């Protein structure tokens, strides 16, 4: 079992990058274009132009796409990780000590997943190699 897991390690690294980038990009599309149920769960609603939430949506959409495709993914992932850390401390941390209490699990998890990608690179299946 360990040998099999070791063999699929690089592929799972790439799948983590692709899946997390795609899901993150969907959050941006939700904020910027009202897609996937709209911003704040209001169908068709978007974030107000040039607000903090709107800029977050730009980072999510563009950063998520770059991470998913493996283009400048380390830089994009580092920026996305930082955005999620800021989001956690600005919007969640004051509501409770732990992510499970303050609704910040997704922000915290994205922060660490993107930090992993920034530190470890893209893995295989990236459009840009060696980044």
C-alpha positions as CSV (number, residue, x, y, z in Angstrom):
1,X,0.0,0.0,0.0
2,X,2.8,2.4,0.9
3,X,4.5,1.8,-2.4
4,X,1.3,2.5,-4.3
5,X,0.8,5.7,-2.4
6,X,4.4,6.8,-3.0
7,X,3.9,6.2,-6.8
8,X,0.7,8.3,-7.0
9,X,2.1,11.1,-4.7
10,X,3.1,13.4,-7.6
11,X,-0.3,12.9,-9.3
12,X,-2.1,13.6,-6.1
13,X,0.0,16.8,-5.7
14,X,-1.1,17.9,-9.2
15,X,-4.8,17.0,-8.4
16,X,-4.7,19.0,-5.2
17,X,-3.4,22.0,-7.2
18,X,-5.9,21.6,-9.9
19,X,-8.9,21.0,-7.7
20,X,-8.1,23.7,-5.2
21,X,-7.4,26.3,-7.9
22,X,-10.6,25.5,-9.7
23,X,-12.7,25.7,-6.5
24,X,-11.0,28.9,-5.5
25,X,-11.7,30.4,-8.9
26,X,-15.4,29.6,-8.5
27,X,-15.5,31.8,-5.4
28,X,-14.1,34.7,-7.5
29,X,-16.6,34.1,-10.2
30,X,-19.3,34.1,-7.6
31,X,-18.2,37.5,-6.3
32,X,-17.4,39.2,-9.6
33,X,-20.1,37.7,-11.9
34,X,-22.9,36.4,-9.6
35,X,-22.2,32.9,-10.8
36,X,-22.8,29.7,-8.7
37,X,-25.6,31.2,-6.6
38,X,-24.3,34.7,-6.5
39,X,-22.3,36.7,-4.0
40,X,-23.5,36.1,-0.4
41,X,-25.9,33.3,-1.7
42,X,-28.1,35.9,-3.5
43,X,-28.6,34.7,-7.1
44,X,-26.9,37.0,-9.6
45,X,-25.6,39.3,-6.9
46,X,-22.0,40.6,-7.2
47,X,-19.6,42.4,-5.0
48,X,-19.5,46.2,-5.3
49,X,-16.8,47.4,-7.7
50,X,-13.5,48.2,-6.1
51,X,-14.4,47.1,-2.6
52,X,-12.3,44.8,-0.5
53,X,-14.6,41.9,-1.3
54,X,-14.3,42.7,-5.1
55,X,-10.5,42.8,-4.9
56,X,-10.7,39.4,-3.1
57,X,-12.8,38.1,-5.9
58,X,-10.2,39.2,-8.5
59,X,-7.5,37.4,-6.5
60,X,-9.7,34.3,-6.2
61,X,-10.6,34.2,-9.9
62,X,-7.2,35.0,-11.4
63,X,-5.1,33.3,-8.7
64,X,-7.3,30.2,-8.8
65,X,-7.0,30.0,-12.6
66,X,-3.2,30.4,-12.5
67,X,-2.8,27.8,-9.7
68,X,-5.2,25.4,-11.5
69,X,-3.3,25.7,-14.8
70,X,0.1,25.7,-13.2
71,X,1.2,29.0,-14.6
72,X,3.2,31.2,-12.2
73,X,1.5,29.0,-9.7
74,X,4.0,29.5,-6.8
75,X,3.5,33.2,-6.9
76,X,-0.2,33.0,-7.3
77,X,-0.6,30.4,-4.6
78,X,1.4,32.6,-2.2
79,X,-0.8,35.5,-2.9
80,X,-4.0,33.4,-2.5
81,X,-2.6,32.0,0.8
82,X,-2.0,35.5,2.1
83,X,-5.5,36.6,1.0
84,X,-7.1,33.7,2.9
85,X,-5.0,34.4,6.0
86,X,-6.1,38.0,5.9
87,X,-9.7,36.9,5.3
88,X,-9.5,34.6,8.3
89,X,-8.2,37.2,10.7
90,X,-10.5,40.0,9.4
91,X,-13.8,38.2,9.1
92,X,-13.6,35.0,11.2
93,X,-11.2,35.1,14.1
94,X,-13.2,37.6,16.1
95,X,-16.2,35.3,16.1
96,X,-14.4,32.5,18.1
97,X,-11.1,31.1,19.0
98,X,-11.1,28.1,16.6
99,X,-12.0,27.8,12.9
100,X,-14.7,25.3,13.8
101,X,-16.3,27.9,16.1
102,X,-16.0,31.0,13.8
103,X,-16.8,29.5,10.4
104,X,-13.3,30.0,9.1
105,X,-12.4,26.4,8.3
106,X,-12.5,27.0,4.5
107,X,-10.3,30.2,4.7
108,X,-7.8,28.4,7.0
109,X,-7.7,25.3,4.8
110,X,-7.2,27.3,1.6
111,X,-4.5,29.3,3.3
112,X,-2.5,26.2,4.2
113,X,-3.2,24.4,0.9
114,X,-2.0,27.4,-1.1
115,X,1.0,27.8,1.2
116,X,1.9,24.1,0.4
117,X,1.6,24.7,-3.3
118,X,3.7,27.9,-3.0
119,X,6.4,26.0,-1.1
120,X,6.4,22.8,-3.1
121,X,5.7,23.9,-6.6
122,X,3.1,22.7,-9.1
123,X,3.8,19.0,-9.3
124,X,3.2,17.4,-12.7
125,X,0.5,18.4,-15.2
126,X,1.3,22.1,-15.1
127,X,1.4,24.2,-18.2
128,X,4.6,25.9,-17.0
129,X,7.3,23.5,-15.8
130,X,9.7,24.1,-12.9
131,X,7.7,26.9,-11.2
